Amino acid sequence: MKRIVECVPNFSEGRRPEVVDRIVKAMAAVKEIKVLDIKSDEDHNRSVITLVGPPEAITDAAFSGIAQAAELIDLNKHVGEHPRMGAADVVPFVPVRGVTMDDCVALARKLGERVGGELKIPVFLYEAAATRPERRNLADVRKGQFEGLRELIGKDPARKPDFGPEKIHPTAGAIAIGAREFLIAFNVNLASPNLALAKEIAKKIRESSGGMPCVKAIGLMLGNLNVAQVSMNLINYRVTPVRKVFDAIRAEVEKAGEKIRNSELIGLAPQAAICPKDMEHLKIDDFDPKQIIENRLD
C-alpha cells in the first residue's frame, strides 16, 4: 500500500470474546484492511483493535466495527474500570505513510457524519479533528461518561455533538472520533492493591495536574490480579519518553516503600518509542516484537 492510515478503535467490551470477535470480523471483512493487533482487558472491560489500510477502506472498516458494537453492546449493562461513553468509545485515525494529518482529519469528519446520520449516535470530534479548542482533549469530551452525557446532551449547549442527534443513543451512547499522532498506551502495575497510591501517582505525573507534558494518567484497580494500576496514554513519546515516565513512577512507588509488579504495552508502538534493550528496565514481561508497528507493516 502506498497510502496507509492506522485506526485504533476502542470498544467497551473486554469480557465476551465472542462479541469482540464479531466486531473484528466485521472490520477485517473490508477489502485491503489488515488487523494488526487485538487487546482485550477484563478489568477495563475494553478492547483496543489496531487496523491499517488505505484511506477509503479504513473509514469503511471503522464504520462496520461501530455498527456491530452498537448492535452487540448495551452500555446500560456495562461495568469496567476504564472511563467510557460509547459502545464504540473512541476511534482515532493516525497518518502512517503517504497521508497527512489533514487527510486524517477529513476521514474523521467523514466517518463522524456517517455515524451520526446512519446509526443515530452522537459524535464528538477530538484532537486534531476537534471543531472547538475545549474538545481537543479526549478526557474533556468524555467527562461524565455515558450516564452523565445522557443527562446533558440536548440540554447543555457545551455538549452539543458535532454530528448526529442531540440525545444519547439508548444503548450505544456517544462516540469520539478524531485524528492524532501515534499514542502509546502504557500501564504500570503496582505489586499491591494500594489504589490510593496509584491515584496519587497518576495525579502527580499527568499533564492536566501539572505533571509531565503529553501524559494522561488515572489510577485504578485490577480485580483479577488484586493490584493497583497507573494506566496511561502518552500522546507524544518524543516529548515525554516511555522510560522517563516509568522512572518517575518507580521513584514514587519506592518512596512509598512499595514495588512495581510489571508494566504493559497495550496495542502497537513505533520502534522509536520502545527500544528492545529497555524491556527489562521497563518490566514489560509479555512484550511481543509484533507490537512494533514497523515489524507488522514489513
MIPA-435865 format. One record per residue (C-alpha): residue number from 1; residue in three letters; x, y, z. Coordinates in Angstrom, 1 decimal, padded with zeros to 4 digits. Layout:
BEGIN
+-------+--------+--------+--------+--------+
: rokol : drense :      u :      v :      w :
+-------+--------+--------+--------+--------+
:   NUM :    ALA :      X :      Y :      Z :
...
+-------+--------+--------+--------+--------+
REM end
This chain:
BEGIN
+-------+--------+--------+--------+--------+
: rokol : drense :      u :      v :      w :
+-------+--------+--------+--------+--------+
:     1 :    MET :  000.0 :  000.0 :  000.0 :
:     2 :    LYS :  001.3 :  003.4 : -000.9 :
:     3 :    ARG : -001.1 :  005.3 :  001.4 :
:     4 :    ILE : -001.5 :  003.8 :  004.9 :
:     5 :    VAL : -003.7 :  005.1 :  007.7 :
:     6 :    GLU : -003.8 :  003.4 :  011.2 :
:     7 :    CYS : -007.1 :  003.3 :  013.0 :
:     8 :    VAL : -007.3 :  002.2 :  016.7 :
:     9 :    PRO : -010.9 :  001.9 :  017.7 :
:    10 :    ASN : -011.6 :  001.2 :  021.4 :
:    11 :    PHE : -014.7 : -000.8 :  022.2 :
:    12 :    SER : -016.4 : -001.1 :  025.6 :
:    13 :    GLU : -016.2 : -004.9 :  025.7 :
:    14 :    GLY : -013.4 : -007.0 :  027.1 :
:    15 :    ARG : -015.2 : -009.9 :  028.8 :
:    16 :    ARG : -017.1 : -011.5 :  026.0 :
:    17 :    PRO : -014.6 : -012.8 :  023.3 :
:    18 :    GLU : -017.4 : -013.8 :  021.0 :
:    19 :    VAL : -018.6 : -010.2 :  020.8 :
:    20 :    VAL : -015.1 : -008.8 :  020.2 :
:    21 :    ASP : -014.6 : -011.5 :  017.5 :
:    22 :    ARG : -017.8 : -010.4 :  015.7 :
:    23 :    ILE : -016.7 : -006.7 :  015.8 :
:    24 :    VAL : -013.2 : -007.6 :  014.5 :
:    25 :    LYS : -014.5 : -009.8 :  011.7 :
:    26 :    ALA : -016.8 : -007.0 :  010.5 :
:    27 :    MET : -013.8 : -004.7 :  010.2 :
:    28 :    ALA : -011.5 : -007.3 :  008.7 :
:    29 :    ALA : -014.0 : -008.2 :  006.0 :
:    30 :    VAL : -013.4 : -004.8 :  004.3 :
:    31 :    LYS : -011.0 : -005.3 :  001.4 :
:    32 :    GLU : -007.4 : -004.1 :  001.9 :
:    33 :    ILE : -007.8 : -003.9 :  005.7 :
:    34 :    LYS : -005.2 : -005.6 :  007.9 :
:    35 :    VAL : -005.9 : -006.2 :  011.6 :
:    36 :    LEU : -002.6 : -005.8 :  013.3 :
:    37 :    ASP : -003.5 : -006.2 :  016.9 :
:    38 :    ILE : -006.3 : -007.1 :  019.3 :
:    39 :    LYS : -006.0 : -006.4 :  023.0 :
:    40 :    SER : -008.9 : -007.1 :  025.4 :
:    41 :    ASP : -008.8 : -006.4 :  029.2 :
:    42 :    GLU : -011.4 : -007.9 :  031.5 :
:    43 :    ASP : -010.8 : -005.4 :  034.3 :
:    44 :    HIS : -011.1 : -002.4 :  032.0 :
:    45 :    ASN : -013.9 : -004.3 :  030.1 :
:    46 :    ARG : -012.5 : -002.8 :  027.0 :
:    47 :    SER : -010.8 : -003.9 :  023.7 :
:    48 :    VAL : -008.4 : -002.0 :  021.6 :
:    49 :    ILE : -008.1 : -003.0 :  018.0 :
:    50 :    THR : -005.4 : -001.8 :  015.6 :
:    51 :    LEU : -006.1 : -001.7 :  011.9 :
:    52 :    VAL : -004.2 : -000.3 :  008.9 :
:    53 :    GLY : -005.4 :  000.3 :  005.3 :
:    54 :    PRO : -005.8 :  002.9 :  002.6 :
:    55 :    PRO : -008.0 :  005.9 :  003.5 :
:    56 :    GLU : -011.3 :  004.9 :  001.9 :
:    57 :    ALA : -011.1 :  001.3 :  003.2 :
:    58 :    ILE : -010.1 :  002.3 :  006.7 :
:    59 :    THR : -013.2 :  004.5 :  007.2 :
:    60 :    ASP : -015.5 :  001.7 :  005.9 :
:    61 :    ALA : -013.9 : -000.7 :  008.3 :
:    62 :    ALA : -014.3 :  001.7 :  011.2 :
:    63 :    PHE : -018.0 :  002.2 :  010.4 :
:    64 :    SER : -018.5 : -001.6 :  010.2 :
:    65 :    GLY : -017.0 : -002.0 :  013.7 :
:    66 :    ILE : -019.0 :  000.8 :  015.2 :
:    67 :    ALA : -022.2 : -000.6 :  013.7 :
:    68 :    GLN : -021.5 : -004.0 :  015.1 :
:    69 :    ALA : -020.7 : -002.6 :  018.5 :
:    70 :    ALA : -023.9 : -000.6 :  018.5 :
:    71 :    GLU : -025.8 : -003.8 :  017.9 :
:    72 :    LEU : -024.0 : -006.0 :  020.4 :
:    73 :    ILE : -023.1 : -003.8 :  023.4 :
:    74 :    ASP : -025.5 : -002.2 :  025.8 :
:    75 :    LEU : -023.8 :  000.4 :  028.0 :
:    76 :    ASN : -026.7 :  000.2 :  030.5 :
:    77 :    LYS : -025.2 : -003.2 :  031.4 :
:    78 :    HIS : -021.5 : -002.3 :  031.0 :
:    79 :    VAL : -019.3 : -002.1 :  034.1 :
:    80 :    GLY : -015.5 : -001.7 :  033.9 :
:    81 :    GLU : -012.6 :  000.3 :  035.3 :
:    82 :    HIS : -011.9 :  002.4 :  032.2 :
:    83 :    PRO : -014.0 :  005.5 :  031.5 :
:    84 :    ARG : -016.3 :  005.2 :  028.6 :
:    85 :    MET : -019.2 :  007.0 :  026.9 :
:    86 :    GLY : -019.9 :  004.7 :  024.0 :
:    87 :    ALA : -020.1 :  001.1 :  022.9 :
:    88 :    ALA : -017.5 :  002.1 :  020.3 :
:    89 :    ASP : -016.0 :  004.6 :  022.6 :
:    90 :    VAL : -013.2 :  006.3 :  020.7 :
:    91 :    VAL : -012.0 :  006.0 :  017.1 :
:    92 :    PRO : -008.8 :  007.8 :  016.1 :
:    93 :    PHE : -007.1 :  007.9 :  012.7 :
:    94 :    VAL : -003.3 :  008.1 :  012.6 :
:    95 :    PRO : -001.2 :  009.0 :  009.5 :
:    96 :    VAL :  001.4 :  006.3 :  008.7 :
:    97 :    ARG :  002.6 :  006.5 :  005.1 :
:    98 :    GLY :  001.6 :  008.8 :  002.2 :
:    99 :    VAL : -001.0 :  010.7 :  004.2 :
:   100 :    THR : -001.1 :  013.8 :  006.3 :
:   101 :    MET : -002.8 :  014.8 :  009.5 :
:   102 :    ASP : -005.2 :  016.9 :  007.5 :
:   103 :    ASP : -006.1 :  013.8 :  005.5 :
:   104 :    CYS : -006.9 :  012.0 :  008.7 :
:   105 :    VAL : -009.0 :  015.0 :  010.0 :
:   106 :    ALA : -011.0 :  014.7 :  006.8 :
:   107 :    LEU : -011.5 :  011.0 :  007.4 :
:   108 :    ALA : -012.7 :  011.6 :  011.0 :
:   109 :    ARG : -015.2 :  014.1 :  009.8 :
:   110 :    LYS : -016.5 :  011.9 :  007.0 :
:   111 :    LEU : -016.9 :  009.0 :  009.4 :
:   112 :    GLY : -018.5 :  011.2 :  012.0 :
:   113 :    GLU : -021.1 :  012.4 :  009.6 :
:   114 :    ARG : -021.9 :  008.9 :  008.5 :
:   115 :    VAL : -022.1 :  007.5 :  012.0 :
:   116 :    GLY : -024.3 :  010.4 :  013.2 :
:   117 :    GLY : -026.6 :  010.2 :  010.2 :
:   118 :    GLU : -026.9 :  006.4 :  009.7 :
:   119 :    LEU : -026.5 :  005.0 :  013.2 :
:   120 :    LYS : -028.1 :  007.9 :  015.1 :
:   121 :    ILE : -025.2 :  008.0 :  017.5 :
:   122 :    PRO : -024.0 :  011.5 :  018.7 :
:   123 :    VAL : -020.4 :  012.1 :  017.5 :
:   124 :    PHE : -017.8 :  014.4 :  019.1 :
:   125 :    LEU : -014.7 :  015.2 :  017.1 :
:   126 :    TYR : -011.5 :  015.4 :  019.2 :
:   127 :    GLU : -007.7 :  016.0 :  019.0 :
:   128 :    ALA : -006.7 :  017.4 :  015.6 :
:   129 :    ALA : -010.2 :  016.9 :  014.2 :
:   130 :    ALA : -011.8 :  019.0 :  017.1 :
:   131 :    THR : -014.1 :  021.8 :  016.0 :
:   132 :    ARG : -013.6 :  023.8 :  019.2 :
:   133 :    PRO : -010.5 :  024.0 :  021.5 :
:   134 :    GLU : -012.1 :  022.5 :  024.5 :
:   135 :    ARG : -012.7 :  019.3 :  022.6 :
:   136 :    ARG : -009.1 :  018.5 :  021.7 :
:   137 :    ASN : -008.6 :  016.6 :  025.0 :
:   138 :    LEU : -010.5 :  013.3 :  025.0 :
:   139 :    ALA : -010.9 :  013.3 :  028.8 :
:   140 :    ASP : -012.8 :  016.6 :  028.5 :
:   141 :    VAL : -015.0 :  015.2 :  025.8 :
:   142 :    ARG : -015.8 :  012.0 :  027.8 :
:   143 :    LYS : -016.3 :  013.8 :  031.1 :
:   144 :    GLY : -019.4 :  012.4 :  032.8 :
:   145 :    GLN : -019.2 :  009.2 :  030.8 :
:   146 :    PHE : -022.3 :  007.6 :  029.4 :
:   147 :    GLU : -024.5 :  008.2 :  032.4 :
:   148 :    GLY : -023.5 :  011.9 :  032.7 :
:   149 :    LEU : -023.8 :  012.6 :  029.0 :
:   150 :    ARG : -027.2 :  011.0 :  028.9 :
:   151 :    GLU : -028.5 :  013.8 :  031.1 :
:   152 :    LEU : -026.6 :  016.7 :  029.4 :
:   153 :    ILE : -026.9 :  016.2 :  025.6 :
:   154 :    GLY : -029.8 :  018.2 :  024.4 :
:   155 :    LYS : -029.8 :  020.5 :  027.5 :
:   156 :    ASP : -026.2 :  021.8 :  027.8 :
:   157 :    PRO : -025.1 :  023.7 :  024.7 :
:   158 :    ALA : -021.4 :  022.8 :  025.5 :
:   159 :    ARG : -022.4 :  019.1 :  025.0 :
:   160 :    LYS : -023.9 :  019.6 :  021.5 :
:   161 :    PRO : -022.4 :  016.8 :  019.3 :
:   162 :    ASP : -020.7 :  017.6 :  016.0 :
:   163 :    PHE : -022.8 :  015.1 :  014.2 :
:   164 :    GLY : -025.9 :  013.0 :  015.0 :
:   165 :    PRO : -028.9 :  013.6 :  017.2 :
:   166 :    GLU : -028.8 :  015.9 :  020.3 :
:   167 :    LYS : -029.7 :  012.9 :  022.5 :
:   168 :    ILE : -027.7 :  009.9 :  023.7 :
:   169 :    HIS : -028.2 :  006.6 :  021.9 :
:   170 :    PRO : -030.1 :  004.5 :  024.4 :
:   171 :    THR : -027.6 :  001.6 :  024.3 :
:   172 :    ALA : -024.6 :  002.6 :  022.2 :
:   173 :    GLY : -024.1 :  006.0 :  024.0 :
:   174 :    ALA : -021.9 :  008.5 :  022.1 :
:   175 :    ILE : -018.6 :  008.3 :  020.3 :
:   176 :    ALA : -015.4 :  010.3 :  020.0 :
:   177 :    ILE : -013.8 :  010.3 :  016.5 :
:   178 :    GLY : -010.6 :  012.1 :  015.8 :
:   179 :    ALA : -007.2 :  012.3 :  014.3 :
:   180 :    ARG : -003.9 :  012.2 :  016.2 :
:   181 :    GLU : -000.2 :  011.2 :  016.1 :
:   182 :    PHE :  000.9 :  007.8 :  017.5 :
:   183 :    LEU : -000.2 :  007.3 :  021.0 :
:   184 :    ILE :  001.5 :  004.9 :  023.5 :
:   185 :    ALA : -000.9 :  003.1 :  025.8 :
:   186 :    PHE :  001.3 :  002.1 :  028.7 :
:   187 :    ASN :  000.3 :  000.7 :  032.1 :
:   188 :    VAL :  002.3 :  000.2 :  035.2 :
:   189 :    ASN :  001.0 : -002.3 :  037.8 :
:   190 :    LEU :  002.0 : -002.0 :  041.5 :
:   191 :    ALA :  002.8 : -005.1 :  043.5 :
:   192 :    SER :  000.0 : -004.3 :  045.9 :
:   193 :    PRO : -003.7 : -003.3 :  045.9 :
:   194 :    ASN : -002.8 :  000.3 :  047.0 :
:   195 :    LEU : -005.3 :  002.2 :  044.9 :
:   196 :    ALA : -004.7 :  005.4 :  046.8 :
:   197 :    LEU : -001.0 :  005.3 :  045.8 :
:   198 :    ALA : -001.8 :  004.6 :  042.2 :
:   199 :    LYS : -004.3 :  007.5 :  042.1 :
:   200 :    GLU : -001.8 :  009.8 :  043.8 :
:   201 :    ILE :  001.0 :  008.9 :  041.3 :
:   202 :    ALA : -001.4 :  009.3 :  038.4 :
:   203 :    LYS : -002.2 :  012.8 :  039.6 :
:   204 :    LYS :  001.5 :  013.7 :  040.0 :
:   205 :    ILE :  002.6 :  012.6 :  036.6 :
:   206 :    ARG : -000.4 :  013.7 :  034.3 :
:   207 :    GLU : -000.1 :  016.9 :  032.5 :
:   208 :    SER : -003.6 :  018.2 :  033.5 :
:   209 :    SER : -002.5 :  018.2 :  037.2 :
:   210 :    GLY :  000.8 :  020.0 :  036.5 :
:   211 :    GLY :  002.9 :  016.8 :  035.9 :
:   212 :    MET :  004.7 :  015.6 :  032.8 :
:   213 :    PRO :  003.8 :  017.1 :  029.4 :
:   214 :    CYS :  001.8 :  014.9 :  027.0 :
:   215 :    VAL :  001.0 :  012.3 :  029.7 :
:   216 :    LYS : -002.6 :  011.3 :  030.6 :
:   217 :    ALA : -003.0 :  009.0 :  033.6 :
:   218 :    ILE : -005.5 :  007.5 :  036.0 :
:   219 :    GLY : -005.2 :  005.1 :  038.9 :
:   220 :    LEU : -007.4 :  002.1 :  039.0 :
:   221 :    MET : -007.8 : -001.5 :  040.4 :
:   222 :    LEU : -007.2 : -004.7 :  038.5 :
:   223 :    GLY : -009.6 : -007.1 :  040.3 :
:   224 :    ASN : -008.2 : -010.2 :  038.6 :
:   225 :    LEU : -004.7 : -009.6 :  039.9 :
:   226 :    ASN : -005.7 : -007.7 :  043.1 :
:   227 :    VAL : -003.2 : -005.0 :  042.3 :
:   228 :    ALA : -003.5 : -001.2 :  041.6 :
:   229 :    GLN : -002.5 :  000.2 :  038.2 :
:   230 :    VAL : -001.3 :  003.5 :  036.8 :
:   231 :    SER : -003.0 :  003.5 :  033.4 :
:   232 :    MET : -001.6 :  006.0 :  030.9 :
:   233 :    ASN : -001.8 :  007.4 :  027.4 :
:   234 :    LEU :  001.4 :  009.0 :  026.2 :
:   235 :    ILE :  000.3 :  011.3 :  023.5 :
:   236 :    ASN :  003.8 :  012.4 :  022.3 :
:   237 :    TYR :  006.5 :  009.9 :  023.2 :
:   238 :    ARG :  009.1 :  012.2 :  021.8 :
:   239 :    VAL :  008.3 :  014.9 :  024.3 :
:   240 :    THR :  008.0 :  012.5 :  027.2 :
:   241 :    PRO :  009.5 :  009.1 :  026.5 :
:   242 :    VAL :  008.2 :  005.9 :  028.0 :
:   243 :    ARG :  011.3 :  005.3 :  030.0 :
:   244 :    LYS :  011.1 :  008.7 :  031.6 :
:   245 :    VAL :  007.5 :  008.1 :  032.7 :
:   246 :    PHE :  008.3 :  004.7 :  034.1 :
:   247 :    ASP :  011.3 :  006.0 :  036.1 :
:   248 :    ALA :  009.1 :  008.8 :  037.6 :
:   249 :    ILE :  006.5 :  006.2 :  038.7 :
:   250 :    ARG :  009.1 :  003.9 :  040.1 :
:   251 :    ALA :  010.6 :  006.7 :  042.1 :
:   252 :    GLU :  007.2 :  007.5 :  043.7 :
:   253 :    VAL :  006.5 :  003.8 :  044.3 :
:   254 :    GLU :  009.8 :  003.2 :  046.0 :
:   255 :    LYS :  009.4 :  006.4 :  048.0 :
:   256 :    ALA :  006.2 :  004.9 :  049.4 :
:   257 :    GLY :  008.0 :  001.7 :  050.4 :
:   258 :    GLU :  006.4 : -000.4 :  047.7 :
:   259 :    LYS :  007.4 : -002.1 :  044.4 :
:   260 :    ILE :  006.3 : -002.3 :  040.8 :
:   261 :    ARG :  005.0 : -005.7 :  039.7 :
:   262 :    ASN :  005.2 : -005.2 :  036.0 :
:   263 :    SER :  004.2 : -003.0 :  033.1 :
:   264 :    GLU :  002.2 : -003.4 :  029.9 :
:   265 :    LEU :  002.3 : -002.0 :  026.4 :
:   266 :    ILE : -001.2 : -002.0 :  025.0 :
:   267 :    GLY : -001.5 : -002.4 :  021.3 :
:   268 :    LEU :  001.3 : -001.2 :  019.0 :
:   269 :    ALA :  004.0 :  001.4 :  019.2 :
:   270 :    PRO :  006.6 :  002.8 :  016.8 :
:   271 :    GLN :  010.2 :  001.4 :  017.0 :
:   272 :    ALA :  011.4 :  004.8 :  018.2 :
:   273 :    ALA :  009.2 :  004.7 :  021.3 :
:   274 :    ILE :  010.2 :  001.3 :  022.7 :
:   275 :    CYS :  013.8 :  000.1 :  022.4 :
:   276 :    PRO :  014.3 : -003.7 :  022.8 :
:   277 :    LYS :  017.1 : -003.0 :  025.3 :
:   278 :    ASP :  014.5 : -001.2 :  027.5 :
:   279 :    MET :  012.3 : -004.3 :  028.0 :
:   280 :    GLU :  013.9 : -005.5 :  031.2 :
:   281 :    HIS :  014.2 : -002.0 :  032.6 :
:   282 :    LEU :  010.5 : -001.3 :  031.9 :
:   283 :    LYS :  009.5 : -004.6 :  033.4 :
:   284 :    ILE :  007.4 : -005.4 :  030.3 :
:   285 :    ASP :  007.3 : -009.2 :  030.8 :
:   286 :    ASP :  005.0 : -010.1 :  027.9 :
:   287 :    PHE :  006.4 : -008.0 :  025.1 :
:   288 :    ASP :  006.0 : -009.3 :  021.6 :
:   289 :    PRO :  008.2 : -007.9 :  018.8 :
:   290 :    LYS :  005.0 : -007.8 :  016.7 :
:   291 :    GLN :  003.8 : -004.9 :  018.9 :
:   292 :    ILE :  006.3 : -002.7 :  017.0 :
:   293 :    ILE :  004.3 : -001.3 :  014.1 :
:   294 :    GLU :  007.2 : -001.3 :  011.7 :
:   295 :    ASN :  007.6 : -005.1 :  012.2 :
:   296 :    ARG :  003.9 : -005.6 :  011.4 :
:   297 :    LEU :  003.9 : -003.4 :  008.3 :
:   298 :    ASP :  007.0 : -005.2 :  007.0 :
+-------+--------+--------+--------+--------+
REM end
